[in-house]
């Protein structure tokens, strides 16, 4: 089809339809990340990986704190550590 021979109104209509189609496709491609499922290697909302979380929790270095956990290192003042244990 030779687009140069179309009346101007028909050419504008085809151009508008094409623009709307391309806009729709572009928006769907921009929003595609909303439909993807991301599987995290972290444990819940914490910053530790799953394979590290369970041993740290068993050792007592991670203490549950609502949704998150508190990190309790093995170094620091002894009085503070004893207060946290009891």
BALO-788344 format. One record per residue (C-alpha): y, x, z. Coordinates in steps of 0.5 Angstrom, whole numbers, plus 500, padded with zeros to 3 digits. Each point is the difference from the previous one (the first is absolute). Layout:
! residues N
<atom north="Y" east="X" up="Z"/>
...
***
This chain:
! residues 86
<atom north="500" east="500" up="500"/>
<atom north="507" east="503" up="498"/>
<atom north="504" east="498" up="506"/>
<atom north="507" east="502" up="496"/>
<atom north="499" east="494" up="496"/>
<atom north="499" east="495" up="506"/>
<atom north="507" east="496" up="502"/>
<atom north="504" east="503" up="505"/>
<atom north="498" east="495" up="505"/>
<atom north="493" east="500" up="499"/>
<atom north="500" east="508" up="501"/>
<atom north="504" east="499" up="506"/>
<atom north="495" east="495" up="503"/>
<atom north="494" east="505" up="498"/>
<atom north="504" east="506" up="504"/>
<atom north="501" east="495" up="506"/>
<atom north="493" east="498" up="501"/>
<atom north="498" east="508" up="499"/>
<atom north="505" east="502" up="505"/>
<atom north="497" east="494" up="505"/>
<atom north="493" east="503" up="499"/>
<atom north="501" east="507" up="501"/>
<atom north="504" east="498" up="506"/>
<atom north="494" east="496" up="503"/>
<atom north="496" east="506" up="498"/>
<atom north="504" east="505" up="503"/>
<atom north="501" east="496" up="507"/>
<atom north="493" east="499" up="500"/>
<atom north="498" east="508" up="499"/>
<atom north="506" east="501" up="506"/>
<atom north="496" east="495" up="505"/>
<atom north="493" east="503" up="498"/>
<atom north="500" east="504" up="507"/>
<atom north="501" east="493" up="504"/>
<atom north="493" east="498" up="497"/>
<atom north="496" east="507" up="502"/>
<atom north="496" east="501" up="506"/>
<atom north="501" east="506" up="504"/>
<atom north="495" east="503" up="504"/>
<atom north="503" east="504" up="506"/>
<atom north="496" east="506" up="503"/>
<atom north="504" east="499" up="506"/>
<atom north="497" east="496" up="506"/>
<atom north="504" east="494" up="501"/>
<atom north="508" east="501" up="501"/>
<atom north="499" east="507" up="503"/>
<atom north="502" east="507" up="496"/>
<atom north="492" east="503" up="501"/>
<atom north="495" east="499" up="495"/>
<atom north="494" east="496" up="502"/>
<atom north="495" east="506" up="501"/>
<atom north="505" east="504" up="505"/>
<atom north="502" east="493" up="503"/>
<atom north="493" east="499" up="504"/>
<atom north="499" east="507" up="503"/>
<atom north="507" east="500" up="502"/>
<atom north="499" east="493" up="503"/>
<atom north="494" east="502" up="504"/>
<atom north="503" east="507" up="502"/>
<atom north="505" east="496" up="503"/>
<atom north="506" east="503" up="496"/>
<atom north="502" east="493" up="497"/>
<atom north="501" east="494" up="505"/>
<atom north="501" east="493" up="497"/>
<atom north="507" east="498" up="500"/>
<atom north="500" east="493" up="497"/>
<atom north="500" east="500" up="493"/>
<atom north="501" east="508" up="500"/>
<atom north="497" east="505" up="504"/>
<atom north="503" east="506" up="505"/>
<atom north="498" east="507" up="499"/>
<atom north="499" east="504" up="506"/>
<atom north="499" east="507" up="499"/>
<atom north="496" east="505" up="504"/>
<atom north="505" east="504" up="502"/>
<atom north="507" east="499" up="504"/>
<atom north="501" east="499" up="507"/>
<atom north="494" east="498" up="505"/>
<atom north="504" east="495" up="504"/>
<atom north="501" east="496" up="494"/>
<atom north="493" east="500" up="497"/>
<atom north="497" east="498" up="507"/>
<atom north="505" east="494" up="500"/>
<atom north="498" east="498" up="493"/>
<atom north="493" east="500" up="502"/>
<atom north="500" east="496" up="506"/>
***
